[in-house]
Amino acid sequence: HQSSPAANMGDMLEFNDIYQEVKGSWNDGRLRFSKQNVVYKSNKTGKVDSIPAGELNLAQWRRVCLGHGIKLGTSTGHIYKYDGFRDTVRPLLSFDVNDNTAFEIPLSNVSQCATGKNEVTLEFHQNDDTEVSLMEVRFYVPPSQTDERQDPVEAFAQNVLSKADVIQATGDAVCIFKELQCLTPRGR
């Protein structure tokens, strides 16, 4: 069994079928995140873990035996581990500066991802109901000196594409231009 969001109501996010290891056995339960706290209730024992948001000083997303899990740490030294999340629960690109999140992009909003030299361009689905929409974001990807086998630009793009809601162009071409000279921008 893998987790599915049971509710996403404003300031609260809730997941069912989340597992906690207790003395060698896996107990399932419900995990809820809010601005005030993180609450986990075991279905088997009824035991409730309630972690005040102000005490949280560690949150780590990781690959575990039951899909994906989150490890939480508190200022009082307690560690809590919850497993059973799907990888698709957090299709989020986070841009961090000095270990602080500057901004996040939900990858389900990405309609296309294109690459250039040391550059990746993300294009976004447009919302006709808004007056102003973000069209695209471009990231500069510095060349890697460590691993010459993998192009960092392509690696970045493939990670984005694996989670993005990409628009695929389908159908037959109306016409095909075999050779066409193009001057852009005009006058150059």
C-alpha positions in Angstrom: 0.0 0.0 0.0 1.2 3.5 -0.8 0.1 6.8 0.6 -2.4 9.1 -0.9 -3.3 12.6 0.3 -6.6 12.2 2.2 -7.1 16.0 2.4 -5.5 19.2 1.3 -7.5 21.9 3.1 -5.8 25.2 3.0 -3.2 25.1 5.8 -3.4 21.3 6.4 -2.1 18.3 4.4 -3.1 14.8 5.4 -1.8 11.4 4.3 -3.2 7.9 4.9 -1.3 4.6 4.9 1.8 6.1 6.4 4.0 3.6 8.3 6.0 3.8 11.4 8.5 1.2 12.5 7.8 0.1 16.1 10.1 -2.6 17.6 10.7 -4.3 14.3 7.1 -4.2 13.0 5.4 -1.7 10.6 2.3 0.0 11.9 0.2 2.1 9.6 -1.5 5.3 10.4 -2.4 8.8 9.3 0.0 11.7 9.1 -1.1 15.4 9.2 1.0 18.5 8.5 -0.2 21.9 9.6 1.3 25.3 10.4 0.9 24.5 14.1 2.2 20.9 14.3 2.8 17.5 12.7 0.5 14.8 14.0 0.7 11.0 13.4 -2.0 8.6 14.7 -1.3 4.9 14.6 -4.3 2.8 13.3 -3.2 -0.2 15.3 -2.5 1.3 18.7 -4.3 4.6 18.6 -1.1 6.3 19.8 -0.7 9.9 18.7 2.6 11.7 18.1 2.2 15.5 18.1 5.2 17.6 17.2 4.9 21.3 17.6 6.1 23.2 14.5 8.4 25.4 16.7 10.3 22.3 17.8 11.1 21.0 14.3 14.7 21.6 13.3 15.2 18.8 10.7 13.1 17.4 7.8 14.7 15.0 5.4 13.0 13.3 2.4 14.6 10.0 1.6 14.3 6.7 -0.3 13.3 3.8 2.0 12.1 0.2 1.8 8.4 1.3 1.6 8.8 3.8 -1.2 9.8 7.2 0.3 9.9 8.5 3.8 10.4 11.6 5.8 12.7 11.9 8.8 11.8 14.7 11.3 14.0 15.9 14.1 13.2 18.2 17.0 15.2 20.7 19.1 14.7 18.3 22.1 16.6 15.6 20.3 13.7 13.3 19.2 13.8 11.7 15.8 10.5 10.6 14.0 10.5 8.5 10.9 7.5 8.0 8.7 7.5 5.8 5.5 5.2 4.8 2.7 4.9 8.0 0.6 4.8 7.9 -3.1 7.5 9.7 -4.9 4.8 11.7 -6.8 3.6 13.2 -3.5 6.3 15.9 -3.7 7.0 16.7 -7.4 8.5 20.0 -6.4 11.6 21.8 -7.6 13.2 23.7 -4.7 15.8 26.4 -5.2 17.9 26.8 -2.1 20.4 29.5 -1.2 22.6 28.8 1.7 20.3 26.0 2.9 17.3 28.3 2.8 14.5 27.8 0.3 14.4 30.9 -2.0 11.4 29.6 -4.1 9.7 26.3 -5.1 8.1 25.3 -8.4 5.4 22.5 -8.5 6.6 20.4 -11.4 3.0 19.5 -12.3 2.8 23.2 -13.5 5.6 22.6 -16.1 4.4 22.1 -19.6 7.8 21.8 -21.3 11.5 21.7 -20.6 14.1 22.8 -23.1 17.9 22.7 -22.9 20.6 25.0 -24.3 24.2 25.5 -23.6 24.5 25.7 -19.8 20.8 26.6 -19.7 17.5 24.8 -18.9 14.2 26.6 -19.7 11.0 25.6 -17.9 7.7 26.6 -19.6 4.4 26.6 -17.6 0.8 25.8 -18.2 -1.2 29.0 -18.6 -4.3 29.8 -16.6 -6.9 31.7 -18.7 -8.6 33.0 -15.5 -5.6 35.1 -14.4 -4.5 38.4 -15.8 -0.8 37.8 -15.2 0.9 34.4 -15.8 4.4 33.2 -15.4 5.5 32.0 -18.9 8.9 30.5 -18.3 11.9 30.4 -16.0 15.5 29.8 -17.1 18.2 28.3 -15.0 21.9 28.6 -15.6 23.6 25.3 -15.0 27.4 25.6 -14.5 29.5 22.9 -16.3 30.4 20.0 -14.1 34.1 19.3 -13.5 33.6 16.0 -11.6 31.5 13.7 -13.8 32.3 14.0 -17.5 30.0 11.1 -18.4 26.8 12.9 -17.5 25.9 16.4 -18.9 24.5 18.4 -15.9 22.1 20.3 -18.2 20.6 17.0 -19.5 20.5 15.5 -16.0 18.6 18.6 -14.7 16.2 18.5 -17.6 15.5 14.7 -17.3 14.8 15.1 -13.6 12.2 17.9 -14.4 10.6 16.0 -17.3 10.2 12.8 -15.2 7.8 14.8 -12.9 6.4 17.4 -15.3 3.0 17.5 -16.9 4.4 17.8 -20.4 2.3 18.8 -23.4 3.0 16.5 -26.3 2.5 17.7 -29.8 0.7 15.0 -31.8 -0.7 14.6 -35.3 0.6 15.0 -38.9 2.5 18.0 -40.2 0.6 20.4 -42.4 3.8 21.1 -44.4 7.6 20.5 -43.9 10.3 22.9 -44.9 13.4 20.9 -45.8 15.7 23.9 -46.1 14.9 27.3 -44.8 17.1 30.3 -44.1 16.0 32.2 -41.0 17.3 35.6 -39.8 16.3 36.4 -36.2 16.0 38.9 -34.7 15.2 41.1 -37.8 18.0 43.4 -38.9 20.8 41.4 -37.5 
